[in-house]
Amino acid sequence: MIRWSPTAPARPACPHRRLTRLLGAELGEGFALGNSTLRPWASANFVGARHLFRCSGSSFEARALQDRLAAVEWRLPGHIVADLSVEALSPDEFTVEILTVED
């Protein structure tokens, strides 16, 4: 098993950049993407990554936003969105965490 390292390169065909563009488009006007991080993830049966995006935007409801983003059909060649969560940090800041697994 390969251990995670902040200096290790992403796996080939990692969908992080594509996911960043798709999330920005799905959030739409009034929202801004901030910094994002990627952390490789694995279980006994799957290999993937956890993608964490800091976002900002006024007048959002975390649960409604999570439901809307969870209904999106993410097009990530070779990867599947396995889980998605939205967590409010303040009235105008939140994080979106997306777990992808290799298909």
C-alpha positions as MATLAB code, in Angstrom:
seq = 'MIRWSPTAPARPACPHRRLTRLLGAELGEGFALGNSTLRPWASANFVGARHLFRCSGSSFEARALQDRLAAVEWRLPGHIVADLSVEALSPDEFTVEILTVED';
ca = [
       0.000    0.000    0.000;
       1.272    3.455   -0.925;
       1.160    5.918    1.952;
      -0.291    9.366    1.393;
       2.122   12.272    1.309;
       1.476   15.963    0.637;
       4.369   15.886   -1.834;
       3.247   12.741   -3.660;
       1.822   13.356   -7.133;
      -1.819   12.641   -7.808;
      -2.691    9.317   -9.426;
      -2.942    9.272  -13.214;
      -6.205   10.673  -14.533;
      -7.123   12.176  -11.156;
     -10.407   14.071  -11.656;
      -9.627   16.969   -9.261;
      -9.258   19.693  -11.910;
     -12.339   18.542  -13.805;
     -14.295   18.288  -10.547;
     -13.235   21.856   -9.676;
     -14.609   23.158  -12.986;
     -17.832   21.140  -12.706;
     -18.442   22.235   -9.102;
     -17.874   25.880  -10.028;
     -20.445   25.568  -12.808;
     -22.958   23.789  -10.546;
     -22.637   26.371   -7.762;
     -23.442   29.147  -10.218;
     -23.626   32.883   -9.671;
     -23.280   34.233   -6.166;
     -20.852   31.502   -5.107;
     -17.067   31.445   -5.298;
     -14.648   28.544   -5.055;
     -11.668   29.111   -2.806;
      -8.774   26.794   -2.075;
      -9.160   23.101   -2.704;
      -7.235   20.094   -1.483;
      -7.001   16.502   -2.545;
      -6.153   13.533   -0.393;
      -5.810    9.993   -1.748;
      -8.243    7.544   -0.164;
      -8.555    3.763   -0.214;
     -10.631    1.027    1.360;
     -10.308   -2.735    1.111;
     -12.118   -2.694   -2.242;
     -11.781    0.799   -3.712;
      -9.163    3.424   -4.534;
     -10.031    7.072   -4.889;
      -9.598   10.506   -3.386;
     -11.241   12.970   -1.032;
     -11.652   16.407   -2.623;
     -12.266   19.295   -0.222;
     -13.376   22.673   -1.586;
     -13.701   25.871    0.458;
     -16.480   28.011   -0.934;
     -18.231   31.251   -0.160;
     -21.592   32.670   -1.021;
     -24.370   34.548    0.654;
     -27.809   33.208    1.461;
     -27.263   29.488    1.097;
     -28.851   26.624    3.005;
     -26.334   23.812    3.540;
     -28.859   20.969    3.412;
     -30.592   22.290    0.275;
     -27.226   22.834   -1.426;
     -26.090   19.324   -0.479;
     -29.313   17.830   -1.869;
     -28.935   19.804   -5.112;
     -25.279   18.804   -5.597;
     -25.992   15.170   -4.700;
     -28.575   15.017   -7.502;
     -26.015   16.101  -10.117;
     -24.756   13.442  -12.511;
     -21.020   14.146  -12.308;
     -19.245   13.205  -15.534;
     -15.795   12.037  -14.464;
     -14.298    9.527  -16.916;
     -12.956    6.531  -14.985;
     -14.294    7.782  -11.642;
     -17.551    7.768   -9.698;
     -18.720   10.252   -7.061;
     -19.346    7.975   -4.080;
     -20.245   10.598   -1.470;
     -20.776   14.334   -1.186;
     -21.262   16.561    1.846;
     -21.695   20.289    2.470;
     -20.709   21.785    5.816;
     -21.402   25.382    6.825;
     -18.431   27.156    8.413;
     -20.081   30.552    8.852;
     -23.122   32.342    7.408;
     -21.274   32.944    4.129;
     -18.600   30.200    4.039;
     -18.881   26.458    3.604;
     -16.957   23.394    2.481;
     -17.929   20.817   -0.092;
     -16.279   17.414    0.315;
     -16.535   14.935   -2.538;
     -15.315   11.355   -2.370;
     -14.470    9.826   -5.739;
     -13.545    6.223   -6.450;
     -11.939    4.752   -9.526;
     -14.395    2.966  -11.779;
];
